[in-house]
Amino acid sequence: MKAYIKKLTVFVMIAAVTMFIAVAIASADDHHWKNTIHGKYAFTGSGNCVGSTTGFDENYNPKGDNVFAVMQIWEGDYIFDGHRTGSIKATFRGVDLSTYGISVANVSWKFKYEMTDHNRFQTYLPDEPGYYDTVEDPAGIHPPNYFNIVGRCDGAVEGDGTLIKITCGPPQKHIFCFPNPQTGFCDNTPVELFCSESHVGIRVFDSP
């Protein structure tokens, strides 16, 4: 009987140690992949936007006839702080396909991000004060434009976090807006854009 109890005790101890190790490994792995993305990433990419001064319906069709389209190339920096908050500062060069006009603009905004899998993540602008896109004319001739970005971008990351790929597109929507200094939010207008973008970034600094 004593021998049986001794064997049972050893078995329970081994099982407990095994469970503890498994939980510790899972916890460490979970902590690792949730913090893989951090630091500054230099990126390049391309994008295309279709806009309507009167918005779009639920099938992405313009509600009116005043429609425009812009083809873009991008370059800039993403910054991820390792705690689910980030920012982007970039320059895009565009060609308006309706008027053949050429534009250059500096853009910047803050965002939130979260891991959805070991190598997948999403970025988004929360419905909070101060989270909107600022588009500035580098020459300072035109005043800034502002956009609320509604929806999420999808991203993939290399296992060691040194390379990221981010794609954005419908149903994500860009809504032209005016910052409200009293609320900190940006008040929407009827002008809306659907943009498809693809960016590839390489980590150039481990910390922001």
N, C-alpha and C positions, 0 to 999 in steps of 0.2 A: 504493500500500500504506500509506504513512504517513497519507494522507488518510483511508483506511478505519479505521485504528487510532485516529486522532484522533476520528472520528465515533463509533466504538464506545466510546471512553473517555467521551465526553460523554454518550452514552446510558446507560451504567452509572451515572455520577454522578447523572444526573437520576432514574433509577430508585431509587437508594439514598436520595436526598433525599426523594423522594415517599414511600417506605416509612417513613422516619424520621418524617415529618410525620404520616402516617396513624397510626402507633403512638402518637405523642405525643398526638394528638387523642383516640384511643380511650382512652388511659390517663387523660387529663384528664377525659373524659366519665365513665369508670368511677369515678374518684375522686369526681366531683361527685355522681352519683346515689347512691352508697353513703353519702354523708355529708349527704344532703338533710335528713334528719330529725334535728333537734337543737334543744335549748332546752326551754322550758316551754310546754305546750299546755293551755289551759283547756277543759274538755269538759263536755258534758251528754249524757244518753242514757237508755235504758230497758233493762229486763231482766226475765226471768221464769225461775224455777227450779222444778224438780220434784225432790223429795228422797225418799229411802227410808232408813229406819234399818237395813235389812238389805242394802242395795246393789242393783245392777241386773245383769241378765244381758247377754249379748253383743248382744241385740236391743233394748237400752235399756228392757226391761220390769222393773218392781220385783220383787225376789225375795220380798217379803212384803206384808202388808196395811197396814203402818204407813207411809203415803205422805202427803206434804204438798206444797203448792205455794205459791210466793210471787211476787207481782208487785211490781216495783221501778222507781224512777226514780233516776238517778245524777247527780251533779255533782262536779267535782273537777279535779285536775291530773295530767297525764302529764309526766314529765321524761325526755328522751332526751339522753344525754351526747355523742352523735356517735361513740361508740366501742363500740356494740353493747350497752350496758348502760343500763337505765332504771329508773324507779320510778313508782308511782302512789299518790296520796293522794286519797281521795274520801269522800263521804258518800252513802249510799243510804237511801231511805225505802221501806219495804215494807208490803204488806198480805198476811197469810197467808190464802189463799183457803179453807183448811180450817177455821180457827177465827175468821176475820175479825179476828185480832189485828193491831195496828199496831206496826211496829218502825222504829227509826232507828239507824243504825250508821255508824261511821267505819272505813274499810278502808284497808289499805296493804300493799304488797309490792314487792319488787325483781323485775326480769325481765331477760331478754336479748332482743335483737331482731336481725334480719338482713333485708337487702333481698333480695327474690326476683326483682325486675324493676325497671325504671326508676321505676315508680310503685306498686310492690307491696312489702309487707314482712310479716313475721310476728313476733309476740312469744310468748315462752314462759318458763316457769320451769325452769331446768336442775336436774338431779338433784344438787344441791350443797347444803352446809350453809347455812342462813339464808334459803333461797328458799321461802317459804310465805306465805299470806295471813293477815293479822291483822285480826280483826273486833272492834272495841271499842264498848262502850256509852258514848255521849257523857256520860251522867249518872253513869257509874261505878257503877251499881247492880249490874250483872252482870259477871262476869269475862270477859276476852277469849275469843273462839273462834278456832280456827286451822284452816286448810284447805290441803292440798296441791292444787295445780292441775296436772292432768296433761293435756297436749295443747297446742295452739297456737291463737292468735287470728290472724285475717287482717286486714291493713290496706291502705289505699290512701292515697296522698299527692299533693297538688297539685304541679305541676312545680317551684314555687319553695319548697316545704316549709312553706307557711304554714297549710295546712289538712290534717288527717288524719281518716280514718274507720276505725274498728276494729270488727269483728264477731267474736263468740265464740259457740261452740255445740258440740253433740255432734259428734264423739266426745270433745271436751274434757270432763273430769270434775273436780269438786270433791270432795275426800275429807276429812271431818272428822278432825283429828289432834291429837296432843299433842306440843309441842316437847320434845325430848330434850336437856337441857343438856350431856350428856356427848358426844353425837355432833354436835350442831348441826342434826340433821335433825328432821322432825316425823313421829312414829309414827302410822301410819294406824289408823282404826277402821272398822267396817262401814258407818258412815253415809256416804252418797254423794249428790251432787246433780248433775244436768245443768242447766246454765244457758245461756240464749240472751240475748246482750247486744249492743247496738249503740250506739257512742259516736262523737260528732263533736267534734273539738277544733280550736281556733284558737290559733296560736302567739302568745304574749303577751310572751315574752322569747327572744332569740336564743340565750342561753347559760343553762345550768342555774343 
